[in-house]
Amino acid sequence: MPNALYDALFKPHQNNSAAFLRTPDQADYSYQQFLALAAQIANTLVAAGTQPGDRVAVQVHKSAQALALYAACVQCGAVYLPLNTAYTATEVEYFVNDAEPGVVVCNGDAHDALAPIAQRVGAKVLTLNADGSGTLSDAAATTLTTFATVDRTADDLAAILYTSGTTGRSKGAMMSHKNLLSNAQTLVDYWQFSESDVLLHALPIYHTHGLFVASNVTLLAGASMIYLPAFNVDQMIEQLPASTSMMGVPTFYTRLLDDARFDRQRSAHMRLFISGSAPLLAETHEAFEARTGHRILERYGMTETNMNTSNPYDGERRAGTVGFPLPGVSLKITDPETGAPVARGEVGMLEVSGPNVFRGYWRMPEKTAEDLRENGYLITGDLGRMDEDGYVHIVGRNKDLVISGGFNIYPKEIELVLDEQPGVLESAVIGAPHPDFGEGVVALLVASDAIDLEQIKATVAGCLAKFKQPKLYFVIDELPRNTMGKVQKNKLRDAHANAFKPG
């Protein structure tokens, strides 16, 4: 029996000496060298007790070894569970308790904080640092560079990615081999990737965008990546002439436009710029095209599905839209109350189905049944419409979720912290349009006594990841409510729609 994902992404490159990862600050890797490293890590995971189906929780900085760890999990049949490097130990504790991994891999300086958390679920802890060092690499260096790939079917789990939801608890989206592979196959064809492509990769790999979209597409096409540890304007501008394609979030493009060195000549070698994870402002589209001659290709996806729609490779890339449903993906727009399809041009709930749609939420059957219809359609929680030409427009979210810089943020988690602060009677957290991040987090506080905002900010910084921390705080008289007492966040969003605009 084959291993669906490994056989498609990795096995064809076992004897491939072509470049795969070009890492400006570290050693480069050919496909052959990368797969040898992945095999060593797979041997190490098995030696640590990992069995097929076991979860491997990973909170590490981006490196070649970190990507090889993903490949190793696929090869040995483990379920890869990436975690944002900004999460605090308290936040990681929830994921470890929920997923019960057999192994936790973390940065060396987080070992002491995470070891007791892992110990409580019986997990072993290995370390992997940004420079590739650590106990995982030390152990891997002593093992064989070959590994007998474990059989996995297309329906077996390959990964669990945690995402926020309306319950306030993070939910583990279960992604099968088929989910990940089908989407990569579609995108390689739709975006016309080939072995001659060089992808400029500056995204994190704990997120579906940088890992399952960027990396899987590169692997399946047999292309190569210029693999940067993070977004850095100087490095991006330096590496652009050697690249053919780039995937980014809106912040990447606004930061490039802010630099006078970024011009038409610098991007002349590029064939494709792709943006996602947050809305791209029409002004950014126009400014980018005027500067470079390139039209950014915007698309729409979710943690639970990877990519669902895309503007065309050949054809009009329409600003303010996320294009058309991808081949193999069915999309309909329905009445949020009845589930009945709405007329073309009307706003409704986006629902999608296809081989890319996840298998459900880890250990949350009731939430799975709530979001995933029996006919296979996922209720996305996003409101949108389809125009007369078939382009999909995302107009908002039915949920209170805030997406800032491509990261999902659930307001309730922040509100619970704010409500505990001295002088705070109650709070509401919303997202407001932000020129760099798509949305910025805004905290609205109702005071019961004197409020020390600086102390509140310090407290929030100590218990929440930086991307979740409000960028702006406002003290207001009261929160608007409807007749049932529910806070009307739509009114708060309207009132603070220009919070991040200059002046």
DOLUM-942216 format. One record per residue (C-alpha): residue in one letter; residue number from 0; x, y, z. Coordinates in nm, 2 decimals. Layout:
# DOLUM-942216
[site "A",NUM,[X,Y,Z]],
...
***
This chain:
# DOLUM-942216
[site "M",0,[0.00,0.00,0.00]],
[site "P",1,[0.14,0.34,-0.09]],
[site "N",2,[0.19,0.66,0.11]],
[site "A",3,[-0.02,0.90,-0.09]],
[site "L",4,[0.14,1.23,0.00]],
[site "Y",5,[0.50,1.11,0.03]],
[site "D",6,[0.48,0.92,-0.30]],
[site "A",7,[0.37,1.24,-0.49]],
[site "L",8,[0.57,1.51,-0.32]],
[site "F",9,[0.89,1.35,-0.21]],
[site "K",10,[0.96,1.00,-0.36]],
[site "P",11,[1.01,1.13,-0.72]],
[site "H",12,[1.31,1.33,-0.60]],
[site "Q",13,[1.50,1.06,-0.42]],
[site "N",14,[1.78,1.07,-0.69]],
[site "N",15,[1.73,1.43,-0.79]],
[site "S",16,[2.05,1.63,-0.75]],
[site "A",17,[1.88,1.96,-0.85]],
[site "A",18,[1.86,2.25,-0.61]],
[site "F",19,[1.56,2.25,-0.38]],
[site "L",20,[1.63,2.49,-0.09]],
[site "R",21,[1.85,2.79,-0.14]],
[site "T",22,[1.91,2.94,0.21]],
[site "P",23,[2.12,3.26,0.19]],
[site "D",24,[2.22,3.24,0.56]],
[site "Q",25,[2.28,2.86,0.58]],
[site "A",26,[2.37,2.56,0.37]],
[site "D",27,[2.18,2.49,0.04]],
[site "Y",28,[2.01,2.16,-0.01]],
[site "S",29,[1.95,1.96,-0.32]],
[site "Y",30,[1.64,1.74,-0.33]],
[site "Q",31,[1.85,1.44,-0.26]],
[site "Q",32,[2.02,1.60,0.04]],
[site "F",33,[1.69,1.72,0.18]],
[site "L",34,[1.53,1.38,0.16]],
[site "A",35,[1.83,1.22,0.33]],
[site "L",36,[1.79,1.47,0.61]],
[site "A",37,[1.42,1.39,0.63]],
[site "A",38,[1.49,1.02,0.65]],
[site "Q",39,[1.73,1.07,0.94]],
[site "I",40,[1.46,1.27,1.12]],
[site "A",41,[1.20,1.00,1.05]],
[site "N",42,[1.44,0.74,1.20]],
[site "T",43,[1.48,0.97,1.51]],
[site "L",44,[1.10,1.01,1.55]],
[site "V",45,[1.05,0.64,1.54]],
[site "A",46,[1.33,0.58,1.79]],
[site "A",47,[1.15,0.83,2.02]],
[site "G",48,[0.84,0.60,2.00]],
[site "T",49,[0.64,0.76,1.72]],
[site "Q",50,[0.39,0.53,1.57]],
[site "P",51,[0.17,0.58,1.26]],
[site "G",52,[-0.11,0.82,1.35]],
[site "D",53,[0.07,0.97,1.64]],
[site "R",54,[0.08,1.35,1.66]],
[site "V",55,[0.41,1.54,1.65]],
[site "A",56,[0.36,1.89,1.78]],
[site "V",57,[0.61,2.14,1.64]],
[site "Q",58,[0.68,2.49,1.76]],
[site "V",59,[1.01,2.59,1.60]],
[site "H",60,[1.16,2.87,1.39]],
[site "K",61,[1.18,2.83,1.02]],
[site "S",62,[1.48,2.63,0.89]],
[site "A",63,[1.56,2.36,0.64]],
[site "Q",64,[1.55,2.11,0.93]],
[site "A",65,[1.21,2.23,1.03]],
[site "L",66,[1.07,2.17,0.67]],
[site "A",67,[1.25,1.83,0.67]],
[site "L",68,[1.06,1.75,1.00]],
[site "Y",69,[0.73,1.79,0.81]],
[site "A",70,[0.86,1.55,0.54]],
[site "A",71,[0.97,1.31,0.80]],
[site "C",72,[0.63,1.30,0.96]],
[site "V",73,[0.47,1.23,0.63]],
[site "Q",74,[0.72,0.95,0.56]],
[site "C",75,[0.68,0.78,0.90]],
[site "G",76,[0.30,0.81,0.90]],
[site "A",77,[0.28,1.06,1.19]],
[site "V",78,[0.04,1.35,1.20]],
[site "Y",79,[0.22,1.69,1.17]],
[site "L",80,[0.09,1.96,1.41]],
[site "P",81,[0.26,2.30,1.35]],
[site "L",82,[0.22,2.57,1.62]],
[site "N",83,[0.28,2.94,1.58]],
[site "T",84,[0.62,3.04,1.72]],
[site "A",85,[0.46,3.34,1.89]],
[site "Y",86,[0.25,3.13,2.12]],
[site "T",87,[0.33,3.14,2.49]],
[site "A",88,[0.38,2.83,2.70]],
[site "T",89,[0.03,2.88,2.84]],
[site "E",90,[-0.12,2.88,2.49]],
[site "V",91,[0.08,2.58,2.38]],
[site "E",92,[-0.04,2.39,2.68]],
[site "Y",93,[-0.40,2.39,2.54]],
[site "F",94,[-0.28,2.23,2.21]],
[site "V",95,[-0.07,1.97,2.38]],
[site "N",96,[-0.35,1.87,2.62]],
[site "D",97,[-0.60,1.85,2.33]],
[site "A",98,[-0.39,1.67,2.07]],
[site "E",99,[-0.19,1.45,2.31]],
[site "P",100,[0.12,1.43,2.09]],
[site "G",101,[0.38,1.16,2.14]],
[site "V",102,[0.66,1.40,2.06]],
[site "V",103,[0.69,1.78,2.11]],
[site "V",104,[0.96,1.96,1.91]],
[site "C",105,[1.04,2.31,2.03]],
[site "N",106,[1.31,2.58,2.02]],
[site "G",107,[1.59,2.52,2.27]],
[site "D",108,[1.51,2.82,2.48]],
[site "A",109,[1.15,2.70,2.52]],
[site "H",110,[1.25,2.36,2.65]],
[site "D",111,[1.22,2.43,3.02]],
[site "A",112,[0.88,2.59,2.99]],
[site "L",113,[0.73,2.32,2.77]],
[site "A",114,[0.89,2.00,2.92]],
[site "P",115,[0.65,1.98,3.22]],
[site "I",116,[0.35,2.04,2.98]],
[site "A",117,[0.47,1.76,2.75]],
[site "Q",118,[0.54,1.53,3.04]],
[site "R",119,[0.18,1.55,3.16]],
[site "V",120,[0.06,1.39,2.84]],
[site "G",121,[0.35,1.15,2.82]],
[site "A",122,[0.52,1.32,2.53]],
[site "K",123,[0.90,1.33,2.47]],
[site "V",124,[1.06,1.67,2.40]],
[site "L",125,[1.32,1.73,2.13]],
[site "T",126,[1.47,2.07,2.05]],
[site "L",127,[1.54,2.23,1.71]],
[site "N",128,[1.68,2.58,1.69]],
[site "A",129,[1.67,2.84,1.41]],
[site "D",130,[2.02,2.75,1.30]],
[site "G",131,[1.93,2.38,1.27]],
[site "S",132,[2.10,2.27,1.59]],
[site "G",133,[1.93,2.09,1.88]],
[site "T",134,[1.87,1.75,2.03]],
[site "L",135,[1.66,1.65,1.73]],
[site "S",136,[1.95,1.72,1.49]],
[site "D",137,[2.21,1.57,1.72]],
[site "A",138,[2.01,1.24,1.73]],
[site "A",139,[1.93,1.25,1.35]],
[site "A",140,[2.30,1.28,1.26]],
[site "T",141,[2.37,0.94,1.40]],
[site "T",142,[2.10,0.76,1.20]],
[site "L",143,[2.07,0.62,0.85]],
[site "T",144,[1.99,0.84,0.56]],
[site "T",145,[1.73,0.60,0.44]],
[site "F",146,[1.39,0.51,0.59]],
[site "A",147,[1.13,0.26,0.49]],
[site "T",148,[0.83,0.47,0.41]],
[site "V",149,[0.52,0.38,0.61]],
[site "D",150,[0.20,0.30,0.42]],
[site "R",151,[-0.07,0.56,0.44]],
[site "T",152,[-0.40,0.58,0.25]],
[site "A",153,[-0.54,0.89,0.09]],
[site "D",154,[-0.79,0.93,0.38]],
[site "D",155,[-0.53,0.90,0.66]],
[site "L",156,[-0.45,1.21,0.85]],
[site "A",157,[-0.14,1.40,0.75]],
[site "A",158,[-0.17,1.71,0.97]],
[site "I",159,[-0.38,1.89,1.23]],
[site "L",160,[-0.39,2.27,1.21]],
[site "Y",161,[-0.55,2.46,1.49]],
[site "T",162,[-0.78,2.75,1.40]],
[site "S",163,[-1.00,2.98,1.60]],
[site "G",164,[-1.37,2.96,1.61]],
[site "T",165,[-1.69,3.10,1.75]],
[site "T",166,[-1.67,2.87,2.06]],
[site "G",167,[-1.36,3.06,2.17]],
[site "R",168,[-1.17,2.73,2.18]],
[site "S",169,[-0.91,2.66,1.91]],
[site "K",170,[-1.02,2.38,1.69]],
[site "G",171,[-0.79,2.12,1.53]],
[site "A",172,[-0.87,2.09,1.16]],
[site "M",173,[-0.79,1.74,1.04]],
[site "M",174,[-0.62,1.74,0.70]],
[site "S",175,[-0.58,1.41,0.51]],
[site "H",176,[-0.33,1.31,0.26]],
[site "K",177,[-0.59,1.36,-0.01]],
[site "N",178,[-0.69,1.70,0.12]],
[site "L",179,[-0.33,1.83,0.09]],
[site "L",180,[-0.23,1.65,-0.23]],
[site "S",181,[-0.54,1.73,-0.43]],
[site "N",182,[-0.50,2.10,-0.36]],
[site "A",183,[-0.13,2.11,-0.45]],
[site "Q",184,[-0.21,1.93,-0.78]],
[site "T",185,[-0.48,2.18,-0.87]],
[site "L",186,[-0.26,2.48,-0.78]],
[site "V",187,[0.05,2.36,-0.98]],
[site "D",188,[-0.17,2.34,-1.29]],
[site "Y",189,[-0.38,2.65,-1.23]],
[site "W",190,[-0.08,2.87,-1.15]],
[site "Q",191,[0.14,2.70,-1.41]],
[site "F",192,[0.43,2.60,-1.18]],
[site "S",193,[0.71,2.40,-1.33]],
[site "E",194,[1.06,2.27,-1.24]],
[site "S",195,[1.20,2.60,-1.39]],
[site "D",196,[1.03,2.80,-1.12]],
[site "V",197,[1.22,2.96,-0.82]],
[site "L",198,[0.98,3.05,-0.55]],
[site "L",199,[1.08,3.34,-0.31]],
[site "H",200,[0.96,3.19,0.02]],
[site "A",201,[0.95,3.43,0.31]],
[site "L",202,[0.63,3.30,0.48]],
[site "P",203,[0.63,3.11,0.81]],
[site "I",204,[0.58,2.73,0.78]],
[site "Y",205,[0.36,2.69,1.08]],
[site "H",206,[0.07,2.82,0.87]],
[site "T",207,[-0.11,2.65,0.58]],
[site "H",208,[0.00,2.93,0.34]],
[site "G",209,[0.38,2.88,0.38]],
[site "L",210,[0.37,2.51,0.44]],
[site "F",211,[0.09,2.34,0.24]],
[site "V",212,[0.05,2.60,-0.04]],
[site "A",213,[0.40,2.73,-0.10]],
[site "S",214,[0.61,2.42,-0.01]],
[site "N",215,[0.38,2.15,-0.14]],
[site "V",216,[0.34,2.33,-0.48]],
[site "T",217,[0.71,2.37,-0.51]],
[site "L",218,[0.77,2.00,-0.43]],
[site "L",219,[0.50,1.87,-0.66]],
[site "A",220,[0.64,2.09,-0.95]],
[site "G",221,[1.00,1.99,-0.88]],
[site "A",222,[1.08,2.36,-0.85]],
[site "S",223,[1.32,2.53,-0.61]],
[site "M",224,[1.28,2.78,-0.33]],
[site "I",225,[1.49,3.07,-0.21]],
[site "Y",226,[1.41,3.00,0.15]],
[site "L",227,[1.43,3.30,0.38]],
[site "P",228,[1.38,3.27,0.76]],
[site "A",229,[1.13,3.56,0.76]],
[site "F",230,[1.02,3.86,0.56]],
[site "N",231,[1.30,4.11,0.54]],
[site "V",232,[1.28,4.39,0.28]],
[site "D",233,[1.65,4.40,0.21]],
[site "Q",234,[1.67,4.02,0.15]],
[site "M",235,[1.36,4.02,-0.06]],
[site "I",236,[1.48,4.30,-0.29]],
[site "E",237,[1.82,4.13,-0.31]],
[site "Q",238,[1.67,3.79,-0.41]],
[site "L",239,[1.40,3.90,-0.64]],
[site "P",240,[1.61,3.90,-0.96]],
[site "A",241,[1.69,3.53,-0.90]],
[site "S",242,[1.32,3.44,-0.85]],
[site "T",243,[1.03,3.37,-1.08]],
[site "S",244,[0.74,3.37,-0.83]],
[site "M",245,[0.64,3.48,-0.48]],
[site "M",246,[0.36,3.41,-0.24]],
[site "G",247,[0.29,3.66,0.03]],
[site "V",248,[0.04,3.83,0.25]],
[site "P",249,[-0.06,4.19,0.18]],
[site "T",250,[0.19,4.32,0.43]],
[site "F",251,[0.47,4.19,0.21]],
[site "Y",252,[0.35,4.40,-0.09]],
[site "T",253,[0.29,4.72,0.10]],
[site "R",254,[0.64,4.69,0.26]],
[site "L",255,[0.80,4.64,-0.08]],
[site "L",256,[0.61,4.94,-0.22]],
[site "D",257,[0.74,5.15,0.06]],
[site "D",258,[1.10,5.09,-0.06]],
[site "A",259,[1.22,5.30,-0.36]],
[site "R",260,[1.46,5.02,-0.46]],
[site "F",261,[1.16,4.80,-0.55]],
[site "D",262,[1.09,4.88,-0.92]],
[site "R",263,[1.01,4.74,-1.26]],
[site "Q",264,[1.37,4.63,-1.33]],
[site "R",265,[1.40,4.46,-0.99]],
[site "S",266,[1.10,4.25,-1.06]],
[site "A",267,[1.16,4.19,-1.44]],
[site "H",268,[1.25,3.82,-1.39]],
[site "M",269,[0.93,3.75,-1.20]],
[site "R",270,[0.63,3.58,-1.37]],
[site "L",271,[0.38,3.56,-1.07]],
[site "F",272,[0.31,3.74,-0.75]],
[site "I",273,[0.04,3.58,-0.53]],
[site "S",274,[-0.14,3.73,-0.23]],
[site "G",275,[-0.36,3.57,0.03]],
[site "S",276,[-0.44,3.51,0.40]],
[site "A",277,[-0.59,3.86,0.43]],
[site "P",278,[-0.77,4.11,0.20]],
[site "L",279,[-0.55,4.31,-0.04]],
[site "L",280,[-0.66,4.67,-0.07]],
[site "A",281,[-0.75,4.79,-0.42]],
[site "E",282,[-0.50,5.08,-0.38]],
[site "T",283,[-0.22,4.82,-0.33]],
[site "H",284,[-0.32,4.64,-0.65]],
[site "E",285,[-0.31,4.96,-0.84]],
[site "A",286,[0.02,5.09,-0.69]],
[site "F",287,[0.19,4.75,-0.74]],
[site "E",288,[0.09,4.73,-1.11]],
[site "A",289,[0.19,5.09,-1.17]],
[site "R",290,[0.53,5.03,-1.01]],
[site "T",291,[0.62,4.69,-1.16]],
[site "G",292,[0.38,4.61,-1.45]],
[site "H",293,[0.27,4.30,-1.26]],
[site "R",294,[-0.09,4.24,-1.15]],
[site "I",295,[-0.10,4.06,-0.82]],
[site "L",296,[-0.30,3.73,-0.82]],
[site "E",297,[-0.53,3.72,-0.52]],
[site "R",298,[-0.69,3.40,-0.40]],
[site "Y",299,[-0.91,3.27,-0.11]],
[site "G",300,[-0.85,2.98,0.12]],
[site "M",301,[-0.90,2.86,0.48]],
[site "T",302,[-0.72,2.64,0.72]],
[site "E",303,[-0.99,2.38,0.68]],
[site "T",304,[-0.96,2.36,0.30]],
[site "N",305,[-0.64,2.52,0.18]],
[site "M",306,[-0.73,2.71,-0.14]],
[site "N",307,[-1.08,2.74,-0.27]],
[site "T",308,[-1.08,3.02,-0.53]],
[site "S",309,[-0.82,3.21,-0.73]],
[site "N",310,[-0.81,3.49,-0.98]],
[site "P",311,[-0.70,3.35,-1.32]],
[site "Y",312,[-0.34,3.31,-1.43]],
[site "D",313,[-0.44,3.40,-1.78]],
[site "G",314,[-0.72,3.65,-1.78]],
[site "E",315,[-0.84,3.95,-1.58]],
[site "R",316,[-0.71,3.95,-1.22]],
[site "R",317,[-0.99,4.17,-1.07]],
[site "A",318,[-0.90,4.38,-0.77]],
[site "G",319,[-1.14,4.34,-0.47]],
[site "T",320,[-1.22,3.98,-0.57]],
[site "V",321,[-1.07,3.64,-0.50]],
[site "G",322,[-1.15,3.51,-0.85]],
[site "F",323,[-1.33,3.19,-0.94]],
[site "P",324,[-1.37,2.85,-0.77]],
[site "L",325,[-1.07,2.63,-0.84]],
[site "P",326,[-1.11,2.32,-1.06]],
[site "G",327,[-1.26,2.04,-0.85]],
[site "V",328,[-1.40,2.29,-0.59]],
[site "S",329,[-1.77,2.36,-0.58]],
[site "L",330,[-1.88,2.69,-0.43]],
[site "K",331,[-2.23,2.81,-0.35]],
[site "I",332,[-2.36,3.12,-0.18]],
[site "T",333,[-2.65,3.06,0.06]],
[site "D",334,[-2.89,3.22,0.29]],
[site "P",335,[-2.72,3.20,0.64]],
[site "E",336,[-3.05,3.12,0.81]],
[site "T",337,[-3.20,2.87,0.56]],
[site "G",338,[-2.91,2.73,0.37]],
[site "A",339,[-3.09,2.80,0.04]],
[site "P",340,[-2.89,2.94,-0.25]],
[site "V",341,[-2.92,3.31,-0.31]],
[site "A",342,[-2.95,3.49,-0.64]],
[site "R",343,[-2.64,3.59,-0.84]],
[site "G",344,[-2.51,3.92,-0.70]],
[site "E",345,[-2.67,3.88,-0.36]],
[site "V",346,[-2.47,3.85,-0.04]],
[site "G",347,[-2.48,3.52,0.15]],
[site "M",348,[-2.28,3.25,0.32]],
[site "L",349,[-1.99,3.09,0.12]],
[site "E",350,[-2.01,2.71,0.12]],
[site "V",351,[-1.75,2.49,-0.05]],
[site "S",352,[-1.70,2.13,-0.12]],
[site "G",353,[-1.43,1.93,-0.29]],
[site "P",354,[-1.14,1.69,-0.22]],
[site "N",355,[-0.96,1.98,-0.04]],
[site "V",356,[-1.22,2.01,0.23]],
[site "F",357,[-1.10,1.88,0.57]],
[site "R",358,[-1.22,1.57,0.75]],
[site "G",359,[-1.35,1.76,1.05]],
[site "Y",360,[-1.24,1.90,1.38]],
[site "W",361,[-1.02,1.69,1.61]],
[site "R",362,[-1.23,1.55,1.89]],
[site "M",363,[-1.51,1.79,1.82]],
[site "P",364,[-1.79,1.59,1.65]],
[site "E",365,[-2.06,1.84,1.74]],
[site "K",366,[-1.86,2.14,1.59]],
[site "T",367,[-1.78,1.92,1.29]],
[site "A",368,[-2.15,1.85,1.24]],
[site "E",369,[-2.23,2.22,1.28]],
[site "D",370,[-1.99,2.34,1.01]],
[site "L",371,[-1.97,2.04,0.77]],
[site "R",372,[-2.30,1.95,0.60]],
[site "E",373,[-2.39,1.59,0.53]],
[site "N",374,[-2.36,1.66,0.15]],
[site "G",375,[-1.99,1.75,0.20]],
[site "Y",376,[-2.02,2.13,0.19]],
[site "L",377,[-1.83,2.33,0.45]],
[site "I",378,[-2.01,2.64,0.59]],
[site "T",379,[-1.71,2.88,0.58]],
[site "G",380,[-1.84,3.15,0.80]],
[site "D",381,[-1.75,3.40,0.53]],
[site "L",382,[-2.00,3.62,0.36]],
[site "G",383,[-1.97,3.69,-0.01]],
[site "R",384,[-2.13,3.74,-0.34]],
[site "M",385,[-2.06,3.63,-0.70]],
[site "D",386,[-2.08,3.91,-0.96]],
[site "E",387,[-2.22,3.88,-1.31]],
[site "D",388,[-1.89,3.75,-1.45]],
[site "G",389,[-1.85,3.48,-1.19]],
[site "Y",390,[-1.59,3.65,-0.97]],
[site "V",391,[-1.63,3.59,-0.60]],
[site "H",392,[-1.62,3.89,-0.36]],
[site "I",393,[-1.56,3.84,0.01]],
[site "V",394,[-1.76,4.10,0.19]],
[site "G",395,[-1.72,4.01,0.55]],
[site "R",396,[-1.75,3.73,0.81]],
[site "N",397,[-2.05,3.59,0.99]],
[site "K",398,[-1.82,3.52,1.28]],
[site "D",399,[-1.63,3.77,1.49]],
[site "L",400,[-1.30,3.63,1.38]],
[site "V",401,[-1.03,3.89,1.31]],
[site "I",402,[-0.76,3.81,1.05]],
[site "S",403,[-0.45,4.02,1.10]],
[site "G",404,[-0.14,3.96,0.89]],
[site "G",405,[-0.29,3.63,0.78]],
[site "F",406,[-0.34,3.51,1.14]],
[site "N",407,[-0.67,3.41,1.28]],
[site "I",408,[-0.76,3.59,1.61]],
[site "Y",409,[-1.06,3.51,1.82]],
[site "P",410,[-1.17,3.82,2.01]],
[site "K",411,[-1.32,3.63,2.31]],
[site "E",412,[-0.97,3.51,2.41]],
[site "I",413,[-0.85,3.87,2.43]],
[site "E",414,[-1.17,4.00,2.59]],
[site "L",415,[-1.14,3.75,2.88]],
[site "V",416,[-0.79,3.89,2.96]],
[site "L",417,[-0.91,4.25,2.94]],
[site "D",418,[-1.21,4.20,3.15]],
[site "E",419,[-0.99,4.08,3.44]],
[site "Q",420,[-0.79,4.40,3.44]],
[site "P",421,[-0.83,4.66,3.72]],
[site "G",422,[-1.08,4.93,3.63]],
[site "V",423,[-1.23,4.75,3.34]],
[site "L",424,[-1.60,4.69,3.36]],
[site "E",425,[-1.63,4.51,3.02]],
[site "S",426,[-1.45,4.50,2.69]],
[site "A",427,[-1.51,4.43,2.32]],
[site "V",428,[-1.24,4.34,2.06]],
[site "I",429,[-1.29,4.41,1.69]],
[site "G",430,[-1.09,4.42,1.37]],
[site "A",431,[-1.05,4.75,1.18]],
[site "P",432,[-0.91,4.79,0.83]],
[site "H",433,[-0.53,4.82,0.84]],
[site "P",434,[-0.30,4.91,0.55]],
[site "D",435,[-0.04,4.65,0.63]],
[site "F",436,[-0.21,4.37,0.81]],
[site "G",437,[-0.55,4.36,0.64]],
[site "E",438,[-0.71,4.41,0.98]],
[site "G",439,[-0.57,4.54,1.31]],
[site "V",440,[-0.69,4.44,1.65]],
[site "V",441,[-0.88,4.72,1.84]],
[site "A",442,[-0.97,4.70,2.21]],
[site "L",443,[-1.27,4.90,2.34]],
[site "L",444,[-1.29,4.93,2.72]],
[site "V",445,[-1.57,5.04,2.94]],
[site "A",446,[-1.43,5.17,3.27]],
[site "S",447,[-1.57,5.10,3.62]],
[site "D",448,[-1.28,5.30,3.77]],
[site "A",449,[-0.96,5.46,3.67]],
[site "I",450,[-0.78,5.26,3.40]],
[site "D",451,[-0.40,5.23,3.36]],
[site "L",452,[-0.37,5.15,2.99]],
[site "E",453,[0.01,5.10,3.01]],
[site "Q",454,[-0.03,4.84,3.28]],
[site "I",455,[-0.30,4.67,3.08]],
[site "K",456,[-0.08,4.66,2.77]],
[site "A",457,[0.20,4.51,2.98]],
[site "T",458,[-0.03,4.24,3.12]],
[site "V",459,[-0.17,4.15,2.78]],
[site "A",460,[0.19,4.13,2.64]],
[site "G",461,[0.28,3.88,2.91]],
[site "C",462,[0.00,3.63,2.83]],
[site "L",463,[-0.09,3.66,2.46]],
[site "A",464,[0.11,3.62,2.14]],
[site "K",465,[0.21,3.95,1.99]],
[site "F",466,[-0.01,3.92,1.69]],
[site "K",467,[-0.31,3.89,1.92]],
[site "Q",468,[-0.23,4.20,2.12]],
[site "P",469,[-0.45,4.50,2.04]],
[site "K",470,[-0.27,4.77,1.83]],
[site "L",471,[-0.51,5.04,1.96]],
[site "Y",472,[-0.71,5.09,2.28]],
[site "F",473,[-1.01,5.31,2.33]],
[site "V",474,[-1.20,5.38,2.65]],
[site "I",475,[-1.57,5.44,2.57]],
[site "D",476,[-1.88,5.51,2.78]],
[site "E",477,[-2.07,5.19,2.69]],
[site "L",478,[-2.10,4.90,2.44]],
[site "P",479,[-2.39,4.92,2.20]],
[site "R",480,[-2.64,4.64,2.25]],
[site "N",481,[-2.95,4.51,2.08]],
[site "T",482,[-3.28,4.43,2.26]],
[site "M",483,[-3.15,4.09,2.36]],
[site "G",484,[-2.84,4.24,2.52]],
[site "K",485,[-2.60,4.12,2.26]],
[site "V",486,[-2.31,4.35,2.18]],
[site "Q",487,[-2.35,4.49,1.83]],
[site "K",488,[-2.00,4.46,1.70]],
[site "N",489,[-2.10,4.58,1.36]],
[site "K",490,[-2.17,4.92,1.51]],
[site "L",491,[-1.83,4.92,1.68]],
[site "R",492,[-1.66,4.82,1.35]],
[site "D",493,[-1.84,5.10,1.17]],
[site "A",494,[-1.74,5.36,1.43]],
[site "H",495,[-1.37,5.26,1.42]],
[site "A",496,[-1.34,5.18,1.05]],
[site "N",497,[-1.09,5.46,1.01]],
[site "A",498,[-0.89,5.39,1.33]],
[site "F",499,[-0.57,5.31,1.14]],
[site "K",500,[-0.60,5.58,0.88]],
[site "P",501,[-0.35,5.87,0.92]],
[site "G",502,[-0.50,6.19,1.06]],
***
